[in-house]
């Protein structure tokens, strides 16, 4: 999976198409990511002894194929590739060749 936690991504398909946000959590085994402000779902919280019942709005996971890495400098979505530089595997922009990590 080429998208990691704390990456800026843009949603390319679905109801939130065009929104950008930071990846809050990556779930590689399911090929899903949780993006800030995207795929908002209502979660009903039962009442407990200490808390009142309420409806919370939380971000749900979306498939990683529905997002692309967002380059702040170029202000557009870019593809990510891998290269070995100085004996280390690094992520690079396929458009410019700049190192992302």
ROGUDO-141036 format. One record per residue: residue number from 1; x negated, y negated, z negated of N, C-alpha, C in turn. Coordinates in nm, 2 decimals. Example, Ala and Ser with C-alpha at 12.3 -4.5 7.8 and 13.67 -1.06 7.14 Angstrom:
! residues 2
[1,[-1.32,0.57,-0.78],[-1.23,0.45,-0.78],[-1.32,0.33,-0.78]] [2,[-1.28,0.22,-0.71],[-1.37,0.11,-0.71],[-1.29,0.00,-0.79]] 
***
This chain:
! residues 101
[1,[-0.08,0.12,0.00],[0.00,0.00,0.00],[-0.09,-0.12,0.00]] [2,[-0.07,-0.21,0.09],[-0.16,-0.33,0.11],[-0.12,-0.45,0.02]] [3,[0.00,-0.45,-0.03],[0.05,-0.56,-0.12],[0.02,-0.52,-0.26]] [4,[-0.03,-0.62,-0.34],[-0.06,-0.59,-0.48],[0.01,-0.69,-0.57]] [5,[0.00,-0.67,-0.70],[0.06,-0.76,-0.80],[-0.01,-0.90,-0.78]] [6,[0.07,-1.00,-0.80],[0.03,-1.15,-0.80],[0.00,-1.20,-0.65]] [7,[0.03,-1.12,-0.55],[0.02,-1.17,-0.41],[0.14,-1.25,-0.38]] [8,[0.13,-1.35,-0.29],[0.24,-1.43,-0.24],[0.29,-1.36,-0.12]] [9,[0.42,-1.33,-0.11],[0.48,-1.26,0.00],[0.60,-1.33,0.05]] [10,[0.64,-1.30,0.18],[0.76,-1.36,0.24],[0.84,-1.24,0.28]] [11,[0.97,-1.25,0.26],[1.07,-1.14,0.29],[1.10,-1.16,0.44]] [12,[1.09,-1.05,0.52],[1.10,-1.05,0.66],[1.24,-0.99,0.71]] [13,[1.31,-0.92,0.62],[1.44,-0.86,0.66],[1.53,-0.86,0.54]] [14,[1.66,-0.85,0.56],[1.75,-0.83,0.45],[1.82,-0.96,0.41]] [15,[1.90,-0.96,0.31],[1.98,-1.07,0.27],[1.89,-1.19,0.22]] [16,[1.77,-1.17,0.18],[1.68,-1.27,0.13],[1.58,-1.31,0.23]] [17,[1.60,-1.29,0.36],[1.50,-1.31,0.46],[1.46,-1.46,0.46]] [18,[1.33,-1.48,0.47],[1.27,-1.61,0.47],[1.23,-1.66,0.33]] [19,[1.27,-1.60,0.22],[1.23,-1.64,0.09],[1.08,-1.60,0.06]] [20,[1.01,-1.68,-0.01],[0.88,-1.65,-0.05],[0.87,-1.64,-0.20]] [21,[0.78,-1.56,-0.25],[0.77,-1.54,-0.40],[0.65,-1.46,-0.43]] [22,[0.62,-1.46,-0.56],[0.50,-1.38,-0.61],[0.55,-1.24,-0.65]] [23,[0.46,-1.14,-0.62],[0.49,-1.01,-0.66],[0.47,-0.99,-0.81]] [24,[0.58,-0.96,-0.88],[0.58,-0.94,-1.02],[0.53,-0.80,-1.06]] [25,[0.56,-0.70,-0.97],[0.53,-0.56,-1.00],[0.52,-0.48,-0.87]] [26,[0.43,-0.40,-0.86],[0.42,-0.31,-0.75],[0.44,-0.16,-0.79]] [27,[0.52,-0.09,-0.72],[0.55,0.05,-0.75],[0.51,0.14,-0.63]] [28,[0.38,0.17,-0.63],[0.32,0.24,-0.51],[0.38,0.38,-0.48]] [29,[0.42,0.45,-0.59],[0.48,0.59,-0.56],[0.61,0.58,-0.49]] [30,[0.69,0.48,-0.51],[0.81,0.46,-0.44],[0.81,0.36,-0.32]] [31,[0.69,0.31,-0.29],[0.66,0.21,-0.19],[0.76,0.09,-0.20]] [32,[0.76,0.04,-0.33],[0.85,-0.08,-0.35],[0.78,-0.18,-0.43]] [33,[0.82,-0.31,-0.42],[0.77,-0.42,-0.50],[0.88,-0.50,-0.56]] [34,[0.86,-0.57,-0.67],[0.95,-0.66,-0.73],[0.90,-0.80,-0.71]] [35,[0.98,-0.88,-0.63],[0.93,-1.02,-0.60],[1.02,-1.12,-0.68]] [36,[0.95,-1.22,-0.72],[1.01,-1.33,-0.80],[1.12,-1.40,-0.72]] [37,[1.24,-1.40,-0.77],[1.35,-1.47,-0.71],[1.42,-1.40,-0.59]] [38,[1.38,-1.28,-0.57],[1.44,-1.20,-0.45],[1.51,-1.08,-0.50]] [39,[1.62,-1.05,-0.44],[1.71,-0.93,-0.47],[1.76,-0.94,-0.62]] [40,[1.82,-1.05,-0.65],[1.87,-1.07,-0.78],[1.99,-0.98,-0.81]] [41,[1.99,-0.91,-0.92],[2.10,-0.82,-0.95],[2.15,-0.85,-1.09]] [42,[2.28,-0.83,-1.11],[2.34,-0.85,-1.24],[2.33,-0.72,-1.33]] [43,[2.28,-0.74,-1.44],[2.27,-0.63,-1.54],[2.35,-0.66,-1.66]] [44,[2.44,-0.57,-1.69],[2.53,-0.59,-1.80],[2.47,-0.53,-1.93]] [45,[2.45,-0.61,-2.03],[2.38,-0.58,-2.15],[2.49,-0.55,-2.26]] [46,[2.49,-0.43,-2.32],[2.59,-0.40,-2.42],[2.55,-0.48,-2.55]] [47,[2.66,-0.50,-2.63],[2.64,-0.57,-2.76],[2.57,-0.47,-2.86]] [48,[2.47,-0.53,-2.93],[2.41,-0.46,-3.04],[2.43,-0.53,-3.17]] [49,[2.38,-0.49,-3.28],[2.40,-0.55,-3.40],[2.33,-0.69,-3.40]] [50,[2.22,-0.71,-3.33],[2.15,-0.83,-3.33],[2.18,-0.92,-3.21]] [51,[2.23,-0.87,-3.10],[2.25,-0.95,-2.98],[2.39,-0.94,-2.93]] [52,[2.44,-1.05,-2.87],[2.57,-1.05,-2.81],[2.57,-0.98,-2.67]] [53,[2.68,-0.93,-2.63],[2.69,-0.88,-2.49],[2.67,-0.99,-2.39]] [54,[2.60,-0.96,-2.28],[2.58,-1.07,-2.18],[2.55,-1.00,-2.05]] [55,[2.56,-1.08,-1.94],[2.52,-1.04,-1.81],[2.39,-1.11,-1.77]] [56,[2.28,-1.03,-1.76],[2.15,-1.08,-1.72],[2.13,-1.07,-1.57]] [57,[2.06,-1.16,-1.52],[2.03,-1.16,-1.37],[1.88,-1.13,-1.36]] [58,[1.85,-1.01,-1.30],[1.71,-0.97,-1.29],[1.68,-0.94,-1.15]] [59,[1.55,-0.94,-1.11],[1.50,-0.91,-0.98],[1.50,-0.76,-0.97]] [60,[1.55,-0.70,-0.86],[1.54,-0.56,-0.83],[1.43,-0.53,-0.73]] [61,[1.39,-0.41,-0.72],[1.28,-0.37,-0.63],[1.33,-0.37,-0.49]] [62,[1.24,-0.41,-0.39],[1.27,-0.39,-0.25],[1.16,-0.32,-0.18]] [63,[1.19,-0.26,-0.07],[1.09,-0.18,0.00],[0.97,-0.27,0.05]] [64,[0.85,-0.21,0.04],[0.73,-0.29,0.08],[0.73,-0.32,0.23]] [65,[0.80,-0.24,0.31],[0.81,-0.27,0.45],[0.89,-0.39,0.48]] [66,[0.97,-0.44,0.39],[1.05,-0.56,0.41],[0.98,-0.69,0.37]] [67,[0.85,-0.69,0.33],[0.78,-0.81,0.30],[0.64,-0.81,0.37]] [68,[0.59,-0.93,0.39],[0.46,-0.95,0.45],[0.38,-1.04,0.36]] [69,[0.25,-1.03,0.36],[0.16,-1.12,0.28],[0.17,-1.26,0.34]] [70,[0.19,-1.36,0.25],[0.21,-1.50,0.29],[0.08,-1.58,0.26]] [71,[0.02,-1.63,0.37],[-0.10,-1.71,0.35],[-0.06,-1.86,0.33]] [72,[-0.10,-1.91,0.21],[-0.07,-2.05,0.18],[-0.14,-2.15,0.26]] [73,[-0.26,-2.12,0.30],[-0.33,-2.22,0.39],[-0.28,-2.23,0.53]] [74,[-0.24,-2.11,0.59],[-0.19,-2.11,0.72],[-0.04,-2.13,0.72]] [75,[0.03,-2.12,0.61],[0.17,-2.14,0.59],[0.25,-2.04,0.68]] [76,[0.20,-1.91,0.69],[0.27,-1.81,0.77],[0.24,-1.67,0.72]] [77,[0.32,-1.58,0.76],[0.29,-1.44,0.72],[0.18,-1.38,0.81]] [78,[0.09,-1.30,0.74],[-0.02,-1.24,0.81],[-0.03,-1.09,0.78]] [79,[-0.09,-1.02,0.88],[-0.11,-0.88,0.85],[-0.24,-0.86,0.78]] [80,[-0.25,-0.75,0.70],[-0.37,-0.73,0.62],[-0.44,-0.60,0.67]] [81,[-0.57,-0.61,0.68],[-0.65,-0.50,0.71],[-0.76,-0.47,0.61]] [82,[-0.84,-0.37,0.62],[-0.94,-0.34,0.53],[-1.08,-0.33,0.60]] [83,[-1.18,-0.38,0.54],[-1.32,-0.37,0.59],[-1.41,-0.34,0.47]] [84,[-1.53,-0.29,0.51],[-1.63,-0.27,0.41],[-1.73,-0.38,0.42]] [85,[-1.75,-0.46,0.32],[-1.85,-0.57,0.32],[-1.93,-0.56,0.20]] [86,[-2.06,-0.55,0.21],[-2.16,-0.54,0.11],[-2.13,-0.42,0.02]] [87,[-2.09,-0.31,0.09],[-2.06,-0.18,0.02],[-1.93,-0.18,-0.06]] [88,[-1.85,-0.28,-0.04],[-1.72,-0.28,-0.11],[-1.61,-0.29,-0.01]] [89,[-1.50,-0.21,-0.03],[-1.38,-0.22,0.05],[-1.30,-0.34,0.01]] [90,[-1.27,-0.43,0.10],[-1.20,-0.55,0.07],[-1.08,-0.57,0.17]] [91,[-0.98,-0.65,0.13],[-0.87,-0.68,0.22],[-0.90,-0.80,0.30]] [92,[-0.88,-0.80,0.42],[-0.90,-0.91,0.51],[-0.78,-0.95,0.59]] [93,[-0.77,-1.08,0.63],[-0.67,-1.12,0.72],[-0.70,-1.08,0.86]] [94,[-0.60,-1.01,0.93],[-0.63,-0.97,1.07],[-0.63,-1.08,1.16]] [95,[-0.57,-1.20,1.13],[-0.57,-1.31,1.22],[-0.70,-1.39,1.21]] [96,[-0.74,-1.42,1.09],[-0.86,-1.51,1.08],[-0.99,-1.43,1.04]] [97,[-0.97,-1.31,0.98],[-1.09,-1.24,0.93],[-1.14,-1.28,0.80]] [98,[-1.07,-1.37,0.73],[-1.11,-1.41,0.59],[-1.07,-1.31,0.49]] [99,[-1.16,-1.30,0.39],[-1.14,-1.20,0.28],[-1.03,-1.26,0.19]] [100,[-0.93,-1.17,0.15],[-0.82,-1.21,0.07],[-0.85,-1.20,-0.08]] [101,[-0.91,-1.09,-0.12],[-0.94,-1.07,-0.26],[-1.06,-1.15,-0.30]] 
***
